[in-house]
Amino acid sequence: MPLRAALFDLDGTLVDSLADIAAAMNHALIHHGLPTHPTSDYRYFVGEGVMHLIRRAAPQGDEALHTEIFTTYRAWYAEHLFDQTTVFPGIAQMLARLAGEGVQLAVLSNKADGFTKQLVKGLMPDVPFAAVYGERPGMPRKPDPTAALALAGELAVAPGDCAFVGDTSVDMNTARHAGMYGVGVTWGFRGVDELKAHGAQAIATTAEELWTALRGPREAR
């Protein structure tokens, strides 16, 4: 049976946001007298929520300082959310094709819920997402499957009829724990080896390959 729903990670999967995340965190680090990091390093800092990002970018063990960095980061990022962030090539068109075939679309990110909704609305206003969620109080972050399963329930689709698409081990672990079809994309923040090691059932290197992974013949999937 064809997949009835596709859940997507946001950063590194639908949108290229690394430069803005790095700029915001480096601004916060400078503000607090700390050394910065090259943008490329942030590929391995992101994926598990902003506090994990801060713990990787800032000195360990000072939770009070981390809280101050969080406040500075969030304020800066709120003002610079769209400076350099763009939708990856072909993604908007691929999403429109999926929706046209009756596939329900949703976003599930570990980014703060407000920022997640702002980016989706601002960059993909014409994509008919059934639901868009980021990190919310009381809901565990990925790779805990709770939010993904709750989202499948909201869409009235069995987990086995859902794909979970992402660019990191966090996303592939989420798919595996939720019993969803895990599709890894290579244009994001991590590589093929990480995706495969964490259970990716298909790998896409382009938006067209992602379409095939989600809608092609079963043997292609």
Phi, psi and omega in degrees: 000143179291156176294141182258343181210150176228122177258133185240136162295163182258289185293124179085353180244303176263322183233147176266096187246006189300318183297319180288323176297313181297317181297319181293317180290320178296323175301315180295320179296315178299317181302327182258017174072030184245156179290152180263180181228150172300150180305322182300329180296332183291345174302329183257357178268331188271168172121339184236026179098161190291326180292325175293322175302314181295319180296332178276329184271334185249165177303145183285154164088358181246085185293328178296317177296319179300322178295319178295319177298319178303313181298316179294315179301311185297318180296316179294313183298323179301329181271347187231025186300326187249013184302308184233356185284131181222160173284138179296150183304133175081352186291314182300318180294319180296319178296320178297321177296317178299313180298323180295337177266007176088011177280127176285138184244142178209158177242135174224112186235157170270359172291154178308141187303317181297314179295321179301311181295320179299314182294315180297314180295320183285325186258337181226056187295337184265356179278125184278067177294133177285332180201147178222118182226140168247201179292129183229148176302137176083357179241119182300148176285156167304145014272005171304132186278359187304312183293320179296318179292322177297321180292318175301319177297320178298325179276354182060043180233134178295145180307323180293346177260010180248144166260149169239120187248129180198180187241004183225170175300327178303316182290318180292323176295322176299312179302314183295315181293331182271353183073031180254165180280111186271120179241121179262140177247143189262356182273002184267227192263347182231184186247177183299318184301317179296316182298313180294320181297336182252022166096016177303129179269346174207152178235132178240133178254350177218166177298325179293321176294326176295318175304312181298319180297327184268330187231355183286179177305152184302325179292336175284342180260000000 
